């Protein structure tokens, strides 16, 4: 597991740190945002070319979030649709 964002002021369309989830198919994403935004998971096998998944959470206001998904991809990162200060963890098992 690793911090995708740690109290980072994220721009609209901003991406998180990339987390290596090799050998961990069950992924949990959780954290907090200080404003309304949609947080979407992107996956990659090479750590360079990322692809949008259907896994996301839409916050209508500031608050906590959590979602889980299964993937065979090695790398995961997040994207925020709006400006927000976000703390998020990507954890796998």
For each residue, the residues with C-beta under 8 A, 3 or more apart:
1: 19 89 90 91 92
2: 17 19 20 89 90
3: 6 17 87 88 89
4: 16 17 19 29 31 77 78 88 89 90
5: 8 10 16 17 31 78 86 87 88
6: 3 87
7: 85 86 87
8: 5 16 85 86 87
9: 83 84 85
10: 5 14 16 37 80 83 84 85 86
11: 14 80 83
12: 80 81 82 83
13: 79 80 81
14: 10 11 79 80
15: 42 50 77 78 79
16: 4 5 8 10 19 77 78 79 86 88 90
17: 2 3 4 5 77
18: 44 47 75 76 77
19: 1 2 4 16 75 76 77 90 92
20: 2 47 74 75
21: 24 27 71 73 74 75 76 90 92
22: 74
23:
24: 21 27 92 93
25: 70 71 72 92
26: 68 70 92 93
27: 21 24 41 68 69 70 71 76 90 91 92
28: 66 67 68 89 90 91 92 93
29: 4 39 41 55 57 65 66 67 68 76 78 88 89 90 91
30: 64 65 66 67 88 89 91
31: 4 5 64 65 86 87 88 89
32: 62 63 64 65 86 87 88
33: 36 37 39 59 62 63 65 80 84 85 86
34: 62 84 85 86
35: 59 61 62 82 83 84 85
36: 33 59 60 61 62 82 84
37: 10 33 58 59 80 81 82 83 84 86
38: 56 57 58 59 80 81 82
39: 29 33 56 57 59 65 78 79 80 81 86 88
40: 52 53 55 56 78 79 81
41: 27 29 53 55 56 67 69 76 77 78
42: 15 50 51 52 53 76 77 78 79
43: 50 51 53 71 73 75 76
44: 18 47 48 49 50 51 73 74 75 76 77
45: 49 73 74 75
46: 49 74 75
47: 18 20 44 74 75
48: 44
49: 44 45 46
50: 15 42 43 44 75 77
51: 42 43 44
52: 40 42 79
53: 40 41 42 43 56 69 71
54:
55: 29 40 41 67 69
56: 38 39 40 41 53 67
57: 29 38 39 65 66 67
58: 37 38
59: 33 35 36 37 38 39 62 63 65
60: 36
61: 35 36
62: 32 33 34 35 36 59 84
63: 32 33 59
64: 30 31 32
65: 29 30 31 32 33 39 57 59 88
66: 28 29 30 57
67: 28 29 30 41 55 56 57
68: 26 27 28 29
69: 27 41 53 55
70: 25 26 27
71: 21 25 27 43 53 76
72: 25
73: 21 43 44 45 76
74: 20 21 22 44 45 46 47
75: 18 19 20 21 43 44 45 46 47 50
76: 18 19 21 27 29 41 42 43 44 71 73 90 92
77: 4 15 16 17 18 19 41 42 44 50 90
78: 4 5 15 16 29 39 40 41 42 88 90
79: 13 14 15 16 39 40 42 52
80: 10 11 12 13 14 33 37 38 39 83 84 86
81: 12 13 37 38 39 40
82: 12 35 36 37 38
83: 9 10 11 12 35 37 80
84: 9 10 33 34 35 36 37 62 80
85: 7 8 9 10 33 34 35
86: 5 7 8 10 16 31 32 33 34 37 39 80
87: 3 5 6 7 8 31 32
88: 3 4 5 16 29 30 31 32 39 65 78
89: 1 2 3 4 28 29 30 31
90: 1 2 4 16 19 21 27 28 29 76 77 78
91: 1 27 28 29 30
92: 1 19 21 24 25 26 27 28 76
93: 24 26 28
